Amino acid sequence: MKKIIVAGAGHGGIVAAYHLAKAGYDVTVYEKNQREELGHDWHDYMDMTAFDGSDIPRPDESLYRHGAHQAFRNPKGNIKIEVAYKDDARVMDRKVLYGYILSLADEAGVKFVFGAEITGALFDNRRILGIKLFNDGKTENIYGDLVIDAAGMYSPVRRSLPALCDIQRDIAQKDIFHVYRAYFRNSEPVNIEPSYVMDLFHMNRPGLDWTIFEEDYTDILLGKFGAAGELTEEEIKSALESYKKDYPFITDEIVRGGCVRDIPIGKMLPMIVANGYAAVGDSAAMTVPLNGSGINLSMNAGRILARTVIENGGKTDKGTLWKYQRSYFLNLAKDYVLVAKLKDFFTFVDGSLVDYFLEENILSAELLACGNGDINIPAKQIFYIISKAAPLLKLTPAIVNNFKSLVNLPSVLKNMPEEYDDEKVNAWVEAYKKI
């Protein structure tokens, strides 16, 4: 029986563990937090088709509610563009979601070790052999046939891999979204439509903020693109004061949340597999590059990974796991490359240009909806946006050349090797990095 190690209790890792355990594999998840501590203290908008795509039963309707229509507002606050959520969009508490998928994994025979801090990977010159743990006051080496890295964007496993694995150890600063989120008590019952308002470059800070108005509380998220630096306490304070001034019913009482988190918002990492290793979820940068939403993608990736291992008789060599990377990229990740380029562009503009784009309808409702998973952005539309910005921005040759690289995307998609070959895969990875 193959022994599978899941490093971290990320959503994609648990889905993979569930399917592998059902297929008879010996699967153990090692997680630094306790079971009841899993999940951010907030709700998530997610597509119910994520359960269908990851081949697990949809949760009972009592565990979620319907999503709300969304509106995008420009920095001036004088334009509001409404975007309808897809029919399958729902709101689910992160901890409730975790409770649900953990219960499925339990039933499938997955074992969990909580309170175990992962400190790195075990490897020789050819293969990842397992993980290093600090558990119950002592150091342990855990060996297995496959390490599924679901330990997040700062994964100690990925960051400790040897250079010969050719896996990017750290997420680039420009591909990090710094987020503060808290739920504030309302002083009176509230009924505002649309109830979900996304503010672009709120207070001229490069990023996205939102207010979601519920009857008893207001959910406030403040997000800053990493290329513009860390989200400071002063920025958080001033943004909250601005919202409370606009909406006097928002009190200072925090119902839940109130923390800062980092989320990856770049395209998928160039290489996410090695001999005995596969990354999934935030550890592989599997998120929507505009807002960091990644549960749907991670869950689907977990299913693809498990299916790859099962259909190939439990093989966990790089050549076999490449089939997982290829399938995930061509079915899901490729659609977000253009979104990542669009995000990169908006990391060096200011609020006045965003106002201009919305006033001139250059940023349309259809384009803004791409953050909700409705991916349909022709490359020529991004070039059009850049051309409209050119007279207003001092675009450096490096920036211009960066976006010109988009013309290579069709070739990169076409030339992704179907079977693993060192020379061909290395060439593909280098081409992918340049987009």
Contacts in CASP RR format, 6 or more apart in sequence:
PFRMAT RR
TARGET T0000
AUTHOR 0000-0000-0000
METHOD contacts of the structure
MODEL  1
MKKIIVAGAGHGGIVAAYHLAKAGYDVTVYEKNQREELGHDWHDYMDMTA
FDGSDIPRPDESLYRHGAHQAFRNPKGNIKIEVAYKDDARVMDRKVLYGY
ILSLADEAGVKFVFGAEITGALFDNRRILGIKLFNDGKTENIYGDLVIDA
AGMYSPVRRSLPALCDIQRDIAQKDIFHVYRAYFRNSEPVNIEPSYVMDL
FHMNRPGLDWTIFEEDYTDILLGKFGAAGELTEEEIKSALESYKKDYPFI
TDEIVRGGCVRDIPIGKMLPMIVANGYAAVGDSAAMTVPLNGSGINLSMN
AGRILARTVIENGGKTDKGTLWKYQRSYFLNLAKDYVLVAKLKDFFTFVD
GSLVDYFLEENILSAELLACGNGDINIPAKQIFYIISKAAPLLKLTPAIV
NNFKSLVNLPSVLKNMPEEYDDEKVNAWVEAYKKI
1 24 0 8 1.000
1 25 0 8 1.000
1 26 0 8 1.000
2 25 0 8 1.000
2 26 0 8 1.000
2 145 0 8 1.000
2 146 0 8 1.000
2 309 0 8 1.000
2 314 0 8 1.000
2 316 0 8 1.000
3 25 0 8 1.000
3 26 0 8 1.000
3 28 0 8 1.000
3 143 0 8 1.000
3 144 0 8 1.000
3 145 0 8 1.000
3 146 0 8 1.000
4 17 0 8 1.000
4 20 0 8 1.000
4 25 0 8 1.000
4 26 0 8 1.000
4 27 0 8 1.000
4 28 0 8 1.000
4 144 0 8 1.000
4 145 0 8 1.000
4 146 0 8 1.000
4 148 0 8 1.000
4 309 0 8 1.000
5 28 0 8 1.000
5 30 0 8 1.000
5 130 0 8 1.000
5 131 0 8 1.000
5 142 0 8 1.000
5 144 0 8 1.000
5 146 0 8 1.000
5 147 0 8 1.000
5 148 0 8 1.000
6 13 0 8 1.000
6 14 0 8 1.000
6 16 0 8 1.000
6 17 0 8 1.000
6 27 0 8 1.000
6 28 0 8 1.000
6 29 0 8 1.000
6 30 0 8 1.000
6 110 0 8 1.000
6 148 0 8 1.000
6 150 0 8 1.000
7 30 0 8 1.000
7 118 0 8 1.000
7 131 0 8 1.000
7 147 0 8 1.000
7 148 0 8 1.000
7 149 0 8 1.000
7 150 0 8 1.000
7 151 0 8 1.000
7 155 0 8 1.000
7 157 0 8 1.000
8 29 0 8 1.000
8 30 0 8 1.000
8 31 0 8 1.000
8 32 0 8 1.000
8 118 0 8 1.000
8 149 0 8 1.000
8 150 0 8 1.000
8 151 0 8 1.000
8 152 0 8 1.000
9 29 0 8 1.000
9 31 0 8 1.000
9 33 0 8 1.000
9 38 0 8 1.000
9 98 0 8 1.000
9 102 0 8 1.000
9 112 0 8 1.000
9 150 0 8 1.000
10 150 0 8 1.000
10 151 0 8 1.000
10 152 0 8 1.000
10 280 0 8 1.000
10 281 0 8 1.000
10 282 0 8 1.000
10 298 0 8 1.000
11 97 0 8 1.000
11 98 0 8 1.000
11 101 0 8 1.000
11 150 0 8 1.000
11 281 0 8 1.000
11 295 0 8 1.000
11 298 0 8 1.000
11 299 0 8 1.000
12 54 0 8 1.000
12 150 0 8 1.000
12 280 0 8 1.000
12 281 0 8 1.000
12 298 0 8 1.000
12 299 0 8 1.000
12 301 0 8 1.000
12 302 0 8 1.000
13 29 0 8 1.000
13 148 0 8 1.000
13 150 0 8 1.000
13 280 0 8 1.000
13 281 0 8 1.000
13 298 0 8 1.000
13 302 0 8 1.000
13 305 0 8 1.000
14 29 0 8 1.000
14 101 0 8 1.000
14 102 0 8 1.000
14 105 0 8 1.000
14 110 0 8 1.000
14 150 0 8 1.000
15 54 0 8 1.000
15 56 0 8 1.000
15 101 0 8 1.000
15 298 0 8 1.000
15 299 0 8 1.000
15 302 0 8 1.000
15 303 0 8 1.000
15 306 0 8 1.000
16 148 0 8 1.000
16 150 0 8 1.000
16 280 0 8 1.000
16 302 0 8 1.000
16 303 0 8 1.000
16 305 0 8 1.000
16 306 0 8 1.000
17 27 0 8 1.000
17 29 0 8 1.000
17 105 0 8 1.000
17 108 0 8 1.000
17 110 0 8 1.000
17 148 0 8 1.000
18 56 0 8 1.000
18 101 0 8 1.000
18 104 0 8 1.000
18 105 0 8 1.000
18 108 0 8 1.000
18 110 0 8 1.000
18 306 0 8 1.000
19 55 0 8 1.000
19 108 0 8 1.000
19 302 0 8 1.000
19 303 0 8 1.000
19 306 0 8 1.000
19 307 0 8 1.000
19 310 0 8 1.000
20 27 0 8 1.000
20 306 0 8 1.000
20 309 0 8 1.000
20 310 0 8 1.000
21 27 0 8 1.000
21 105 0 8 1.000
21 108 0 8 1.000
21 109 0 8 1.000
21 110 0 8 1.000
22 108 0 8 1.000
23 306 0 8 1.000
23 310 0 8 1.000
25 309 0 8 1.000
25 314 0 8 1.000
27 109 0 8 1.000
27 110 0 8 1.000
27 111 0 8 1.000
28 110 0 8 1.000
28 111 0 8 1.000
28 112 0 8 1.000
28 113 0 8 1.000
28 142 0 8 1.000
29 105 0 8 1.000
29 110 0 8 1.000
29 111 0 8 1.000
29 112 0 8 1.000
29 113 0 8 1.000
30 113 0 8 1.000
30 116 0 8 1.000
30 118 0 8 1.000
30 131 0 8 1.000
30 133 0 8 1.000
30 142 0 8 1.000
31 38 0 8 1.000
31 112 0 8 1.000
31 113 0 8 1.000
31 114 0 8 1.000
31 115 0 8 1.000
31 116 0 8 1.000
32 115 0 8 1.000
32 116 0 8 1.000
32 117 0 8 1.000
32 118 0 8 1.000
33 114 0 8 1.000
33 115 0 8 1.000
34 114 0 8 1.000
34 115 0 8 1.000
35 102 0 8 1.000
35 112 0 8 1.000
35 114 0 8 1.000
38 95 0 8 1.000
38 98 0 8 1.000
38 99 0 8 1.000
38 102 0 8 1.000
39 94 0 8 1.000
39 95 0 8 1.000
39 98 0 8 1.000
40 94 0 8 1.000
40 181 0 8 1.000
40 257 0 8 1.000
40 259 0 8 1.000
40 261 0 8 1.000
41 94 0 8 1.000
41 95 0 8 1.000
41 256 0 8 1.000
41 257 0 8 1.000
41 258 0 8 1.000
41 259 0 8 1.000
42 93 0 8 1.000
42 94 0 8 1.000
42 181 0 8 1.000
42 183 0 8 1.000
42 219 0 8 1.000
42 256 0 8 1.000
42 257 0 8 1.000
43 91 0 8 1.000
43 92 0 8 1.000
43 93 0 8 1.000
43 94 0 8 1.000
43 219 0 8 1.000
44 91 0 8 1.000
44 92 0 8 1.000
44 93 0 8 1.000
44 94 0 8 1.000
44 97 0 8 1.000
44 293 0 8 1.000
44 295 0 8 1.000
45 67 0 8 1.000
45 85 0 8 1.000
45 89 0 8 1.000
45 90 0 8 1.000
45 91 0 8 1.000
45 293 0 8 1.000
45 372 0 8 1.000
46 89 0 8 1.000
46 90 0 8 1.000
46 91 0 8 1.000
46 92 0 8 1.000
46 97 0 8 1.000
46 293 0 8 1.000
46 295 0 8 1.000
46 296 0 8 1.000
47 86 0 8 1.000
47 88 0 8 1.000
47 89 0 8 1.000
47 90 0 8 1.000
47 296 0 8 1.000
47 373 0 8 1.000
48 58 0 8 1.000
48 64 0 8 1.000
48 88 0 8 1.000
48 89 0 8 1.000
48 90 0 8 1.000
49 88 0 8 1.000
49 296 0 8 1.000
50 295 0 8 1.000
50 296 0 8 1.000
50 299 0 8 1.000
50 300 0 8 1.000
51 57 0 8 1.000
51 58 0 8 1.000
51 59 0 8 1.000
51 299 0 8 1.000
52 58 0 8 1.000
53 299 0 8 1.000
53 300 0 8 1.000
53 303 0 8 1.000
54 299 0 8 1.000
54 300 0 8 1.000
54 302 0 8 1.000
54 303 0 8 1.000
55 303 0 8 1.000
56 101 0 8 1.000
56 104 0 8 1.000
56 299 0 8 1.000
56 303 0 8 1.000
57 104 0 8 1.000
59 92 0 8 1.000
59 97 0 8 1.000
59 100 0 8 1.000
63 92 0 8 1.000
63 96 0 8 1.000
63 97 0 8 1.000
63 100 0 8 1.000
64 90 0 8 1.000
64 91 0 8 1.000
64 92 0 8 1.000
64 96 0 8 1.000
65 90 0 8 1.000
65 91 0 8 1.000
66 89 0 8 1.000
66 90 0 8 1.000
66 91 0 8 1.000
67 85 0 8 1.000
67 89 0 8 1.000
67 90 0 8 1.000
67 91 0 8 1.000
67 196 0 8 1.000
68 85 0 8 1.000
68 91 0 8 1.000
68 194 0 8 1.000
68 195 0 8 1.000
68 196 0 8 1.000
68 212 0 8 1.000
69 82 0 8 1.000
69 83 0 8 1.000
69 84 0 8 1.000
69 85 0 8 1.000
69 193 0 8 1.000
69 194 0 8 1.000
69 195 0 8 1.000
69 196 0 8 1.000
70 82 0 8 1.000
70 83 0 8 1.000
70 84 0 8 1.000
70 85 0 8 1.000
70 194 0 8 1.000
70 196 0 8 1.000
70 197 0 8 1.000
70 198 0 8 1.000
70 372 0 8 1.000
71 80 0 8 1.000
71 81 0 8 1.000
71 82 0 8 1.000
71 83 0 8 1.000
71 194 0 8 1.000
71 196 0 8 1.000
71 197 0 8 1.000
71 198 0 8 1.000
72 80 0 8 1.000
72 81 0 8 1.000
72 83 0 8 1.000
72 197 0 8 1.000
72 198 0 8 1.000
72 199 0 8 1.000
72 200 0 8 1.000
72 358 0 8 1.000
72 363 0 8 1.000
72 365 0 8 1.000
72 368 0 8 1.000
73 79 0 8 1.000
73 80 0 8 1.000
73 81 0 8 1.000
73 197 0 8 1.000
73 198 0 8 1.000
73 199 0 8 1.000
73 200 0 8 1.000
74 200 0 8 1.000
74 201 0 8 1.000
74 354 0 8 1.000
74 355 0 8 1.000
74 358 0 8 1.000
74 359 0 8 1.000
75 199 0 8 1.000
75 200 0 8 1.000
75 201 0 8 1.000
75 202 0 8 1.000
75 203 0 8 1.000
75 204 0 8 1.000
75 351 0 8 1.000
75 352 0 8 1.000
75 354 0 8 1.000
75 355 0 8 1.000
76 355 0 8 1.000
77 199 0 8 1.000
79 355 0 8 1.000
79 358 0 8 1.000
79 359 0 8 1.000
80 197 0 8 1.000
81 358 0 8 1.000
81 363 0 8 1.000
81 364 0 8 1.000
81 365 0 8 1.000
81 368 0 8 1.000
82 194 0 8 1.000
82 365 0 8 1.000
83 365 0 8 1.000
83 368 0 8 1.000
83 369 0 8 1.000
83 372 0 8 1.000
85 372 0 8 1.000
86 372 0 8 1.000
86 373 0 8 1.000
86 374 0 8 1.000
89 372 0 8 1.000
97 295 0 8 1.000
102 112 0 8 1.000
105 112 0 8 1.000
106 112 0 8 1.000
113 135 0 8 1.000
115 135 0 8 1.000
116 133 0 8 1.000
116 134 0 8 1.000
116 135 0 8 1.000
117 133 0 8 1.000
117 134 0 8 1.000
117 135 0 8 1.000
118 131 0 8 1.000
118 132 0 8 1.000
118 133 0 8 1.000
118 151 0 8 1.000
118 156 0 8 1.000
118 157 0 8 1.000
119 132 0 8 1.000
119 133 0 8 1.000
119 134 0 8 1.000
119 139 0 8 1.000
119 156 0 8 1.000
119 160 0 8 1.000
120 131 0 8 1.000
120 132 0 8 1.000
120 156 0 8 1.000
120 157 0 8 1.000
120 159 0 8 1.000
120 160 0 8 1.000
121 128 0 8 1.000
121 129 0 8 1.000
121 130 0 8 1.000
121 131 0 8 1.000
121 132 0 8 1.000
121 147 0 8 1.000
121 157 0 8 1.000
121 160 0 8 1.000
121 161 0 8 1.000
121 277 0 8 1.000
122 128 0 8 1.000
122 129 0 8 1.000
122 130 0 8 1.000
122 131 0 8 1.000
122 132 0 8 1.000
122 141 0 8 1.000
122 142 0 8 1.000
122 143 0 8 1.000
123 129 0 8 1.000
123 130 0 8 1.000
123 161 0 8 1.000
123 162 0 8 1.000
125 162 0 8 1.000
125 164 0 8 1.000
126 275 0 8 1.000
127 274 0 8 1.000
127 275 0 8 1.000
127 276 0 8 1.000
128 147 0 8 1.000
128 161 0 8 1.000
128 165 0 8 1.000
128 274 0 8 1.000
128 275 0 8 1.000
128 276 0 8 1.000
128 277 0 8 1.000
129 143 0 8 1.000
129 144 0 8 1.000
129 276 0 8 1.000
130 141 0 8 1.000
130 142 0 8 1.000
130 143 0 8 1.000
130 144 0 8 1.000
130 147 0 8 1.000
131 141 0 8 1.000
131 142 0 8 1.000
131 147 0 8 1.000
131 157 0 8 1.000
132 139 0 8 1.000
132 140 0 8 1.000
132 141 0 8 1.000
132 142 0 8 1.000
133 139 0 8 1.000
133 140 0 8 1.000
133 141 0 8 1.000
133 142 0 8 1.000
134 140 0 8 1.000
145 276 0 8 1.000
145 314 0 8 1.000
145 316 0 8 1.000
146 276 0 8 1.000
146 277 0 8 1.000
146 278 0 8 1.000
146 309 0 8 1.000
146 316 0 8 1.000
147 157 0 8 1.000
147 276 0 8 1.000
147 277 0 8 1.000
147 278 0 8 1.000
148 278 0 8 1.000
148 279 0 8 1.000
148 280 0 8 1.000
148 305 0 8 1.000
149 155 0 8 1.000
149 157 0 8 1.000
149 158 0 8 1.000
149 277 0 8 1.000
149 278 0 8 1.000
149 279 0 8 1.000
149 280 0 8 1.000
149 283 0 8 1.000
149 284 0 8 1.000
150 279 0 8 1.000
150 280 0 8 1.000
150 281 0 8 1.000
150 283 0 8 1.000
150 298 0 8 1.000
151 157 0 8 1.000
151 158 0 8 1.000
151 283 0 8 1.000
152 281 0 8 1.000
152 282 0 8 1.000
152 283 0 8 1.000
153 171 0 8 1.000
153 176 0 8 1.000
153 262 0 8 1.000
153 263 0 8 1.000
153 264 0 8 1.000
153 282 0 8 1.000
153 283 0 8 1.000
153 285 0 8 1.000
154 171 0 8 1.000
154 262 0 8 1.000
155 279 0 8 1.000
155 282 0 8 1.000
155 283 0 8 1.000
157 277 0 8 1.000
157 283 0 8 1.000
158 167 0 8 1.000
158 169 0 8 1.000
158 279 0 8 1.000
158 283 0 8 1.000
159 169 0 8 1.000
159 170 0 8 1.000
160 169 0 8 1.000
161 167 0 8 1.000
161 169 0 8 1.000
161 274 0 8 1.000
161 277 0 8 1.000
165 271 0 8 1.000
165 274 0 8 1.000
165 277 0 8 1.000
166 271 0 8 1.000
166 274 0 8 1.000
166 426 0 8 1.000
166 429 0 8 1.000
167 269 0 8 1.000
167 271 0 8 1.000
167 272 0 8 1.000
167 274 0 8 1.000
167 277 0 8 1.000
167 279 0 8 1.000
168 269 0 8 1.000
168 270 0 8 1.000
168 271 0 8 1.000
171 264 0 8 1.000
171 266 0 8 1.000
171 285 0 8 1.000
172 266 0 8 1.000
173 226 0 8 1.000
173 227 0 8 1.000
173 229 0 8 1.000
174 225 0 8 1.000
174 226 0 8 1.000
174 227 0 8 1.000
174 344 0 8 1.000
174 347 0 8 1.000
175 226 0 8 1.000
175 264 0 8 1.000
175 265 0 8 1.000
175 266 0 8 1.000
175 285 0 8 1.000
175 289 0 8 1.000
175 340 0 8 1.000
176 226 0 8 1.000
176 262 0 8 1.000
176 263 0 8 1.000
176 264 0 8 1.000
176 265 0 8 1.000
177 207 0 8 1.000
177 223 0 8 1.000
177 224 0 8 1.000
177 225 0 8 1.000
177 226 0 8 1.000
177 262 0 8 1.000
177 263 0 8 1.000
177 264 0 8 1.000
177 265 0 8 1.000
177 291 0 8 1.000
177 292 0 8 1.000
178 223 0 8 1.000
178 224 0 8 1.000
178 225 0 8 1.000
178 226 0 8 1.000
178 229 0 8 1.000
178 230 0 8 1.000
178 231 0 8 1.000
178 260 0 8 1.000
178 261 0 8 1.000
178 262 0 8 1.000
179 221 0 8 1.000
179 222 0 8 1.000
179 223 0 8 1.000
179 224 0 8 1.000
179 231 0 8 1.000
179 260 0 8 1.000
179 261 0 8 1.000
179 262 0 8 1.000
179 263 0 8 1.000
180 221 0 8 1.000
180 222 0 8 1.000
180 223 0 8 1.000
180 231 0 8 1.000
180 236 0 8 1.000
180 258 0 8 1.000
180 259 0 8 1.000
180 260 0 8 1.000
181 219 0 8 1.000
181 220 0 8 1.000
181 221 0 8 1.000
181 222 0 8 1.000
181 257 0 8 1.000
181 258 0 8 1.000
181 259 0 8 1.000
181 261 0 8 1.000
182 220 0 8 1.000
182 254 0 8 1.000
182 256 0 8 1.000
182 257 0 8 1.000
182 258 0 8 1.000
182 259 0 8 1.000
183 217 0 8 1.000
183 218 0 8 1.000
183 219 0 8 1.000
183 220 0 8 1.000
183 254 0 8 1.000
183 255 0 8 1.000
183 256 0 8 1.000
183 257 0 8 1.000
184 217 0 8 1.000
184 218 0 8 1.000
184 220 0 8 1.000
184 250 0 8 1.000
184 251 0 8 1.000
184 252 0 8 1.000
184 253 0 8 1.000
184 254 0 8 1.000
184 255 0 8 1.000
185 216 0 8 1.000
185 217 0 8 1.000
185 251 0 8 1.000
185 253 0 8 1.000
185 254 0 8 1.000
185 255 0 8 1.000
186 214 0 8 1.000
186 215 0 8 1.000
186 216 0 8 1.000
186 217 0 8 1.000
186 218 0 8 1.000
186 249 0 8 1.000
186 250 0 8 1.000
186 251 0 8 1.000
187 248 0 8 1.000
187 249 0 8 1.000
187 250 0 8 1.000
187 251 0 8 1.000
188 249 0 8 1.000
189 215 0 8 1.000
189 216 0 8 1.000
190 213 0 8 1.000
190 214 0 8 1.000
190 215 0 8 1.000
190 216 0 8 1.000
190 218 0 8 1.000
190 249 0 8 1.000
191 213 0 8 1.000
191 215 0 8 1.000
192 213 0 8 1.000
195 212 0 8 1.000
195 213 0 8 1.000
195 214 0 8 1.000
196 210 0 8 1.000
196 211 0 8 1.000
196 212 0 8 1.000
196 213 0 8 1.000
197 210 0 8 1.000
197 211 0 8 1.000
197 212 0 8 1.000
197 213 0 8 1.000
198 208 0 8 1.000
198 209 0 8 1.000
198 210 0 8 1.000
199 208 0 8 1.000
199 209 0 8 1.000
199 210 0 8 1.000
199 211 0 8 1.000
200 207 0 8 1.000
200 208 0 8 1.000
200 351 0 8 1.000
200 354 0 8 1.000
200 358 0 8 1.000
201 207 0 8 1.000
201 350 0 8 1.000
201 351 0 8 1.000
201 354 0 8 1.000
202 208 0 8 1.000
202 209 0 8 1.000
202 222 0 8 1.000
202 239 0 8 1.000
202 242 0 8 1.000
203 235 0 8 1.000
203 238 0 8 1.000
203 239 0 8 1.000
203 242 0 8 1.000
204 350 0 8 1.000
204 351 0 8 1.000
205 223 0 8 1.000
205 224 0 8 1.000
205 228 0 8 1.000
205 235 0 8 1.000
205 239 0 8 1.000
206 224 0 8 1.000
206 225 0 8 1.000
206 227 0 8 1.000
206 228 0 8 1.000
206 346 0 8 1.000
206 347 0 8 1.000
206 349 0 8 1.000
206 350 0 8 1.000
207 223 0 8 1.000
207 224 0 8 1.000
207 225 0 8 1.000
207 228 0 8 1.000
207 346 0 8 1.000
208 221 0 8 1.000
208 223 0 8 1.000
208 290 0 8 1.000
208 291 0 8 1.000
209 220 0 8 1.000
209 221 0 8 1.000
209 222 0 8 1.000
209 223 0 8 1.000
209 239 0 8 1.000
210 219 0 8 1.000
210 220 0 8 1.000
210 221 0 8 1.000
211 218 0 8 1.000
211 219 0 8 1.000
211 220 0 8 1.000
211 243 0 8 1.000
211 247 0 8 1.000
212 218 0 8 1.000
212 219 0 8 1.000
213 219 0 8 1.000
213 247 0 8 1.000
217 255 0 8 1.000
218 243 0 8 1.000
218 247 0 8 1.000
218 249 0 8 1.000
218 250 0 8 1.000
220 240 0 8 1.000
220 243 0 8 1.000
220 250 0 8 1.000
222 231 0 8 1.000
222 235 0 8 1.000
222 236 0 8 1.000
222 239 0 8 1.000
222 240 0 8 1.000
223 231 0 8 1.000
224 230 0 8 1.000
224 231 0 8 1.000
224 235 0 8 1.000
225 265 0 8 1.000
225 343 0 8 1.000
225 346 0 8 1.000
225 347 0 8 1.000
226 347 0 8 1.000
227 344 0 8 1.000
227 347 0 8 1.000
227 348 0 8 1.000
228 347 0 8 1.000
231 260 0 8 1.000
236 260 0 8 1.000
243 250 0 8 1.000
244 250 0 8 1.000
244 252 0 8 1.000
263 282 0 8 1.000
263 287 0 8 1.000
263 292 0 8 1.000
264 282 0 8 1.000
264 285 0 8 1.000
264 287 0 8 1.000
264 292 0 8 1.000
265 287 0 8 1.000
265 288 0 8 1.000
265 289 0 8 1.000
265 290 0 8 1.000
265 291 0 8 1.000
265 292 0 8 1.000
265 340 0 8 1.000
265 343 0 8 1.000
266 285 0 8 1.000
266 287 0 8 1.000
266 289 0 8 1.000
266 336 0 8 1.000
266 340 0 8 1.000
266 343 0 8 1.000
267 285 0 8 1.000
267 289 0 8 1.000
267 333 0 8 1.000
267 336 0 8 1.000
267 337 0 8 1.000
267 340 0 8 1.000
267 435 0 8 1.000
268 284 0 8 1.000
268 285 0 8 1.000
268 286 0 8 1.000
268 328 0 8 1.000
268 329 0 8 1.000
268 333 0 8 1.000
268 336 0 8 1.000
269 279 0 8 1.000
269 284 0 8 1.000
269 285 0 8 1.000
270 429 0 8 1.000
270 432 0 8 1.000
270 433 0 8 1.000
271 325 0 8 1.000
271 429 0 8 1.000
272 278 0 8 1.000
272 279 0 8 1.000
272 280 0 8 1.000
272 284 0 8 1.000
272 325 0 8 1.000
273 279 0 8 1.000
273 318 0 8 1.000
273 319 0 8 1.000
273 321 0 8 1.000
273 322 0 8 1.000
273 324 0 8 1.000
273 325 0 8 1.000
274 318 0 8 1.000
274 321 0 8 1.000
275 316 0 8 1.000
275 317 0 8 1.000
275 318 0 8 1.000
276 316 0 8 1.000
276 317 0 8 1.000
276 318 0 8 1.000
276 321 0 8 1.000
277 321 0 8 1.000
278 305 0 8 1.000
278 316 0 8 1.000
278 321 0 8 1.000
278 324 0 8 1.000
278 325 0 8 1.000
280 286 0 8 1.000
280 298 0 8 1.000
280 301 0 8 1.000
280 302 0 8 1.000
280 305 0 8 1.000
281 287 0 8 1.000
281 294 0 8 1.000
281 297 0 8 1.000
281 298 0 8 1.000
281 301 0 8 1.000
282 294 0 8 1.000
282 298 0 8 1.000
284 301 0 8 1.000
286 294 0 8 1.000
286 297 0 8 1.000
286 298 0 8 1.000
286 301 0 8 1.000
286 328 0 8 1.000
286 332 0 8 1.000
286 333 0 8 1.000
287 293 0 8 1.000
287 294 0 8 1.000
287 297 0 8 1.000
288 294 0 8 1.000
288 297 0 8 1.000
288 336 0 8 1.000
288 339 0 8 1.000
288 370 0 8 1.000
288 371 0 8 1.000
288 373 0 8 1.000
289 336 0 8 1.000
289 339 0 8 1.000
289 340 0 8 1.000
289 342 0 8 1.000
289 343 0 8 1.000
290 339 0 8 1.000
290 342 0 8 1.000
290 343 0 8 1.000
290 370 0 8 1.000
290 371 0 8 1.000
291 371 0 8 1.000
293 371 0 8 1.000
293 373 0 8 1.000
297 332 0 8 1.000
297 333 0 8 1.000
300 328 0 8 1.000
300 332 0 8 1.000
301 328 0 8 1.000
301 332 0 8 1.000
304 324 0 8 1.000
304 327 0 8 1.000
304 328 0 8 1.000
304 331 0 8 1.000
305 321 0 8 1.000
305 324 0 8 1.000
305 328 0 8 1.000
308 320 0 8 1.000
308 321 0 8 1.000
308 323 0 8 1.000
308 324 0 8 1.000
308 327 0 8 1.000
309 315 0 8 1.000
309 316 0 8 1.000
309 320 0 8 1.000
309 321 0 8 1.000
309 324 0 8 1.000
312 320 0 8 1.000
312 323 0 8 1.000
314 320 0 8 1.000
318 420 0 8 1.000
319 419 0 8 1.000
319 420 0 8 1.000
320 420 0 8 1.000
322 417 0 8 1.000
322 419 0 8 1.000
322 420 0 8 1.000
322 425 0 8 1.000
323 420 0 8 1.000
326 416 0 8 1.000
326 417 0 8 1.000
326 418 0 8 1.000
329 416 0 8 1.000
330 413 0 8 1.000
330 416 0 8 1.000
334 413 0 8 1.000
335 375 0 8 1.000
336 375 0 8 1.000
337 409 0 8 1.000
337 435 0 8 1.000
338 375 0 8 1.000
338 377 0 8 1.000
338 379 0 8 1.000
338 382 0 8 1.000
338 406 0 8 1.000
338 409 0 8 1.000
339 370 0 8 1.000
339 371 0 8 1.000
339 375 0 8 1.000
339 377 0 8 1.000
341 382 0 8 1.000
341 403 0 8 1.000
341 406 0 8 1.000
341 435 0 8 1.000
342 370 0 8 1.000
342 377 0 8 1.000
342 382 0 8 1.000
342 385 0 8 1.000
344 402 0 8 1.000
345 382 0 8 1.000
345 385 0 8 1.000
345 386 0 8 1.000
345 389 0 8 1.000
345 403 0 8 1.000
346 354 0 8 1.000
348 393 0 8 1.000
348 399 0 8 1.000
349 389 0 8 1.000
349 393 0 8 1.000
353 389 0 8 1.000
353 392 0 8 1.000
353 393 0 8 1.000
354 363 0 8 1.000
356 362 0 8 1.000
356 392 0 8 1.000
357 363 0 8 1.000
357 385 0 8 1.000
357 388 0 8 1.000
357 389 0 8 1.000
360 388 0 8 1.000
362 384 0 8 1.000
362 385 0 8 1.000
362 388 0 8 1.000
363 385 0 8 1.000
366 374 0 8 1.000
366 376 0 8 1.000
367 377 0 8 1.000
367 381 0 8 1.000
370 376 0 8 1.000
370 377 0 8 1.000
379 406 0 8 1.000
379 407 0 8 1.000
379 409 0 8 1.000
382 403 0 8 1.000
382 406 0 8 1.000
383 403 0 8 1.000
383 406 0 8 1.000
386 395 0 8 1.000
386 400 0 8 1.000
386 403 0 8 1.000
389 395 0 8 1.000
405 434 0 8 1.000
405 435 0 8 1.000
406 435 0 8 1.000
408 431 0 8 1.000
408 434 0 8 1.000
408 435 0 8 1.000
409 435 0 8 1.000
411 431 0 8 1.000
412 428 0 8 1.000
412 431 0 8 1.000
412 432 0 8 1.000
412 435 0 8 1.000
415 427 0 8 1.000
415 428 0 8 1.000
415 431 0 8 1.000
416 428 0 8 1.000
417 424 0 8 1.000
417 425 0 8 1.000
417 428 0 8 1.000
END
